[in-house]
Amino acid sequence: MNGGKKRFDVVVVGSGNAGLCAALAAREAGASVLLLEKAPEEWRGGNSFFTGGALRFAFRGLEDIKTLIPDLSDEEVSSIQIEPYDEDQFYSDMLRITDYLTEPDLCLTMIRRSLPTMQWLRSKGVRWTLAFGRQAFRVNEKFRFWGGLVVEAVGAGPGLVGALFDRAVKDGVEIRYASKATRLLADGDGKIAGVEVRGPASSYQVETGSAVLAAGGFEANAEWRCRYLGPDWELAKVRGTLYNTGDGIRMALEIGAQPFGHWSSCHAVAWDLNAPPHGDRRIGDLFQKHSYPLGIVVNIKGERFLDEGADFRNYTYAEYGRRIISQPHRAAFQIFDSKVISLLREEYRIREVTKAEASTIEELAKKLEIDVEGLARTVREFNAAVQPGAFNPAILDGKRTEGVLPPKSNWALPIDTPPYVGYGVTTGITFTFGGLRITPRAEVLDTEGRSIPGLYAAGENVGGLFYYNYPGGSGLMAGAVFGRISGAEAAAYVSAQRNR
Ligand SMILES: Cc1cc2nc3c(=O)[nH]c(=O)nc-3n(C[C@H](O)[C@H](O)[C@H](O)COP(=O)(O)OP(=O)(O)OC[C@H]3O[C@@H](n4cnc5c(N)ncnc54)[C@H](O)[C@@H]3O)c2cc1C
């Protein structure tokens, strides 16, 4: 038996962003909290650790941003241009990106609570900064932010979860590593009564009045990927932690919870062709290759297969990884010329990159081991299709192609200025969209639509927010909003039970 305490008001399963927010909110409400983490301590923080730490939230202007970054200097303020991103814009992006399927109550809760939750995270020790490197282009001496995403955590994902762990320890949350929740225990009335744990030394049960499931999606479970996402998905590379295998979802379904959301879909991106099978905490998210709107993307036959400029990167990248898995050998190649090389994101400059450079397109194709005539033909036809207009990467500039399929709808520059560079990518899965059905108060519903007393869920355990696609920065935001709500609600539920 484990020698630790055996009873807690709230047990939180999973120590990513959502679980940490749940634990902090439950402590804030006066509950005793146990945070269970399946991974060993050196892998704590789940996928949240791997992120760039960028969160999407609604704001009315610089005044709101200043509540998060009060030390913005006048000089900084005069060097930036940030358009407001209000609740209506956030909602219309969510609707458009999810093919109008996002569950409105959950989605609006996330949006309306987004700025207050950012402020709450700051009060818990997270420090915010402007996302200059990833979300702004310099235009006419000003950094112009684009795509509704302007703020990231200082220190990115590691900075975000590091601050939350520090606070959790300070606030008296008990954290147990290498401790996997294996089963939820309910009493005769179906109320949560405990959690079964496989600890480092043995298995044991913890008594609790309430459990918050924040154990991530099933992206690291090859068999579930194949079962729900379809053929070849077992071959995808996993961008983050290897510990997110669907445990939270499975445990809840076993006691009658309702599956919800887009089970056959996921967030997946262009990821380095030779990246390891799952995330490397030293490299973090830098195997991603997100500058494709500045060039063209071809398969091994040298053929284009998507509109690289359909929208800002934030609104296409999560879907485009999925398109790569159906290409021959699950491979794609991003091709740029020297005109845009200086605009490529930082991740193109890491040492661990699958890259070739050449002074002709034919030589580049040979080095990348892709069809030489195919690539030469594609580039020839693409260049001939580029329409006149001013190129501006900070706006949807409408500089497009005409007469090639698929089109490139924005930022279409001819590929004609050597040296040419090419980057090999494959599909990297980020997280899955299917999960549990919750109410806006984060209560898990059963298959009959009733809440399971004492059971809450947050983060990627939740289904119903994202369908087909995803606007960048919403995963951490949804996790923080529903993490905070679930912790507060779980604590309130236990307190109400006690006072009955
Ligand atoms: C490379 C990368 C970059 C990303 N960048 C961004 C970004 O910039 N902005 C953004 O919004 N989103 C980003 N995301 C998505 C983001 O990571 C997720 O939306 C978010 O982190 C999910 O948080 P979570 O708390 O639900 O899950 P996680 O952070 O994955 O935490 C789940 C935790 O549960 C633990 N666990 C699993 N099973 C059990 C069990 N049985 N018992 C106990 N513990 C268990 C896991 O070990 C893990 O620690 C990125 C993801 C990746 C992989």
The ligand as a Gaussian input file, in Angstrom:
#p B3LYP/6-31G(d) Opt

LIG

0 1
 C        4.223000      20.412000     -29.651000
 C        2.917000      21.023000     -29.202000
 C        2.741000      22.403000     -29.288000
 C        1.522000      22.973000     -28.893000
 N        1.394000      24.343000     -28.882000
 C        0.267000      24.909000     -28.382000
 C        0.154000      26.320000     -28.200000
 O        1.119000      27.090000     -28.396000
 N       -1.042000      26.806000     -27.755000
 C       -2.086000      25.998000     -27.449000
 O       -3.158000      26.491000     -27.044000
 N       -1.994000      24.654000     -27.546000
 C       -0.851000      24.097000     -27.997000
 N       -0.749000      22.731000     -28.080000
 C       -1.917000      21.918000     -27.654000
 C       -1.871000      21.812000     -26.123000
 O       -0.739000      21.085000     -25.754000
 C       -3.083000      21.137000     -25.535000
 O       -4.254000      21.732000     -26.005000
 C       -3.053000      21.259000     -24.003000
 O       -1.752000      21.212000     -23.515000
 C       -3.840000      20.160000     -23.377000
 O       -3.725000      20.272000     -21.977000
 P       -4.235000      19.120000     -21.043000
 O       -3.961000      19.559000     -19.660000
 O       -5.596000      18.706000     -21.448000
 O       -3.314000      17.854000     -21.427000
 P       -1.775000      17.593000     -21.168000
 O       -1.006000      18.831000     -20.983000
 O       -1.315000      16.677000     -22.239000
 O       -1.750000      16.828000     -19.762000
 C       -2.300000      15.552000     -19.596000
 C       -1.533000      14.855000     -18.486000
 O       -2.270000      13.706000     -18.039000
 C       -1.344000      12.693000     -17.706000
 N       -2.048000      11.405000     -17.671000
 C       -2.495000      10.662000     -18.714000
 N       -3.112000       9.548000     -18.269000
 C       -3.054000       9.587000     -16.902000
 C       -3.494000       8.712000     -15.877000
 N       -4.121000       7.562000     -16.157000
 N       -3.253000       9.045000     -14.581000
 C       -2.589000      10.210000     -14.279000
 N       -2.130000      11.063000     -15.231000
 C       -2.377000      10.769000     -16.524000
 C       -0.299000      12.805000     -18.787000
 O        0.904000      12.164000     -18.413000
 C       -0.171000      14.322000     -18.914000
 O        0.819000      14.814000     -18.046000
 C        0.464000      22.141000     -28.459000
 C        0.663000      20.762000     -28.355000
 C        1.881000      20.207000     -28.702000
 C        2.070000      18.711000     -28.568000

